[in-house]
Each structure stands twice: as structure tokens, then as C-alpha cells.
Amino acid sequence: MRRKLEQAEISLSIASMIERLAGIHEVSVLIPTTAKGGIPRASTVLSDLNAEQLALFQHLDLARFRAA
């Protein structure tokens, strides 16, 4: 991961990288259906990302791990 970020000109120590990545959260909300016996709908969102977190998210292609 660190090599990939260095290639993108993002220079962080391992500790700093982990600290910033730890601040990225994904939240899922289940929305009940109005139909009797219906399946609830799920809505998943990311926490607000600052510029550094967004750069890490994009360059490490973390979107591939998001819930579908």
C-alpha cells in the first residue's frame, strides 16, 4: 500500500496512513418496507472524507470493498 501511495506522490508513514484510514467508516441503514412481509431496503453511505482520506480511498481503490 505504501508503495502505491508513493507512486501517487502521497508520502505518509505507516502509522499516519493507518490513522487516516481508520477514520473512514461505512454505515448501512435498513429501511422497513410498507408492504406486509416485504423485504427491507438497505442504504449504505460513507462517512464524510477529508482531502487526505479521499486521496487514500481513491488511490488504494477502496471502493471495491464497499457493500453492494
N, C-alpha and C positions, 0 to 999 in steps of 0.2 A: 504494500500500500504506500509506504513512504517513497519508494522509487517512482511509482506512478504519479504521486503528487509533486515530486521534484521535477519530473518531466513537464509538468503543467506550471512550473515556476511557483509552486506553493511550498515554502520552506517552513516546516513545523517539526518540533521534537515529537517523539512518540507520545510522551505524556500530554503535550498540548493537543495533539491530534485526537487522542482518546477523550480528553476533556471536552473538546468541541463536539465530537461525535456523540458523546453521552447526553448532550443537550438536545438531540434530535429525537422527537417522540412521535409515534403514530397512534392515533386514537380512533377506535371504532365505536359507533353508536348504533344500537339496534332500534329500529323504528317499528312499532307494532302495526300490524295491518288492521284495517277497519272491517275486513271480511271475516266472518266466523270461520275459524280453522285455517286461516291464511298464514302464509309464511312471512315472518317479519323481514323487513328490508334493512340492509346494513349500509351505513355510510362511513367511510374511512377518510380521515384527513391527517395531514402532517402538522406538527406544531409550527409556529412561525419560526423561520430560519433567519439568522443574521447573515451578512455577506460571506463570512468565513465558512459558516455551516453550509450555505448554499453551494459554494465553490467545492467543498469536500463532497457533498451529496452528488453533484454533477460529475466531477472528475473521477469519483470512485464508482459511478454508475449504481448508486444505491437504490434507485427506483426499481431495479429488477427484483428487490426483496420486498417491495410493498405488497400488502394484501390485495388480492384481485377483487 
